[in-house]
Amino acid sequence: MTSQEFKSNLLIKRPRYANSRIPIIEILANKGSRTSEYSQFGPIYELYIYAFMLGLKNNLKLPLPPRDLTTDFLELGKWKRDSSLVDFLMMIIFTRSEEIGFDWNEMEDMQEADLNTVISKIITFIEEYANGGLEHLHDLLDKGQLENSHYMFIDLYKI
């Protein structure tokens, strides 16, 4: 499998999020015309990526609950089409290849089944850190520690 085929197979995957995270998503992401008393991201995938980065930065890795308690998210390839956003996300992921459990240099010689296993591990990696980041945001909300400002998300990332 070429690197382009690998990327194409990865981009059709739909990461999941815990249904218990829907309230924080509805508060912090403005899908359509929803309003909130808090600063908001635009599309949900922006909040999802932020939560992933927040989870990664703070080592907040949290496995998802069983599939029946999760919701499939938009395919990775549909996040900010025709931009480098997903490529940047992939670069971050590949810097953590050892944690995910694959060797980038060995991927070229892997069989398709092994590559599919790597893709599955990458999606799980994204899901678990995003889930940890979303839980952190939800905890801050529950404790009344989300201070609404234009810089709320920058301030939270600096902590």
Beta strands, then each sheet from edge to edge (+ up, - down):
strand 1: 16-18
strand 2: 70-72
sheet 1: 1+ 2-
end
